[in-house]
Amino acid sequence: MALRKRRNLGTTLVELMIAVVFISIVVTALTGTLLSNSKNADRALYRAIALGLAKEAIENQRCTARFGSMATVVNQITNRSDMGVPVTFSTKLNVTEPTNGLAKLFAVNAKVTWTSPSGTADKLELELWVRDEDQ
């Protein structure tokens, strides 16, 4: 009977191997989840910056519309490395007058494109109608 108690006190090699396999599966799953979350956070940051650039371009057109000097096409390259973002954003702004007879309204379309450091190209488009005060 004393011999039987002594065997139950320790951990066998099989139990240790099962524990190591289980822990390695859990760590692998957590690592994949963390990497995926990091990529999604970077993508959300790039989209937020692009949305800000598109809104800024449209607001600039809205301000210039008050003075009757709306540009038809504006191209702008913005590098946000000062914010720790190693991505260059390209903003293209098109201003078109609609053909439906609304002479004072212009469609302002801002399109921002960028390529992430991993090589994924993405874009964001924003359209707004602007009233030209001078016409």
Summary of the structure (lengths in Angstrom):
residues: 135
radius of gyration: 28.9
end to end distance: 104.1
largest distance: 104.1
contacts: 339
relative contact order: 0.15
helix: 47%
strand: 28%
